[in-house]
Amino acid sequence: MVYAYLQDVPIGEELYRKIIENLGPEPLAGSLLHLCVRRPDGGLRYIDVWESQEACAKAFAERIHPAVDAAFGGARPPGEPTVTHLDVLDAAGALLAGGTR
């Protein structure tokens, strides 16, 4: 089942770019869509869609948290930004080609 969420993070574009660089060019397994947009307060909002919640959790454990830790120089603030889980009723489009619906 498709898993999607919004996450507001109190970082700027420069730190975001460091995180992306640390992730490297290899796509995250199970990620269908990642959007990063600016918020009016200066922070960023992520909009993510995954093949499953399990794929998302695995990517965070294996790749995303290490990349974030490295971007923060090993001193990432404790805790996670608030995640708003989205109740997906339907998902369609090129990224879902192949019957993920």
Secondary structure as the mmCIF struct_conf table of DSSP 4:
data_model
#
loop_
_struct_conf.conf_type_id
_struct_conf.id
_struct_conf.beg_label_comp_id
_struct_conf.beg_label_asym_id
_struct_conf.beg_label_seq_id
_struct_conf.end_label_comp_id
_struct_conf.end_label_asym_id
_struct_conf.end_label_seq_id
STRN STRN1 TYR A 3 VAL A 9
HELX_RH_AL_P HELX_RH_AL_P1 GLU A 13 LEU A 23
BEND BEND1 PRO A 25 GLU A 26
HELX_LH_PP_P HELX_LH_PP_P1 PRO A 27 LEU A 28
TURN_TY1_P TURN_TY1_P1 ALA A 29 GLY A 30
STRN STRN2 SER A 31 ARG A 38
TURN_TY1_P TURN_TY1_P2 PRO A 40 ASP A 41
BEND BEND2 GLY A 42 GLY A 42
STRN STRN3 LEU A 44 TRP A 50
BEND BEND3 GLU A 51 GLU A 51
HELX_RH_AL_P HELX_RH_AL_P2 GLN A 53 ALA A 59
HELX_RH_PI_P HELX_RH_PI_P1 PHE A 60 ILE A 64
HELX_RH_AL_P HELX_RH_AL_P3 HIS A 65 ALA A 71
TURN_TY1_P TURN_TY1_P3 PHE A 72 GLY A 74
HELX_LH_PP_P HELX_LH_PP_P2 ARG A 76 PRO A 77
BEND BEND4 PRO A 78 GLY A 79
STRN STRN4 VAL A 83 LEU A 86
BEND BEND5 LEU A 89 LEU A 89
BEND BEND6 GLY A 93 GLY A 93
HELX_RH_3T_P HELX_RH_3T_P1 ALA A 94 LEU A 96
TURN_TY1_P TURN_TY1_P4 ALA A 97 GLY A 99
#
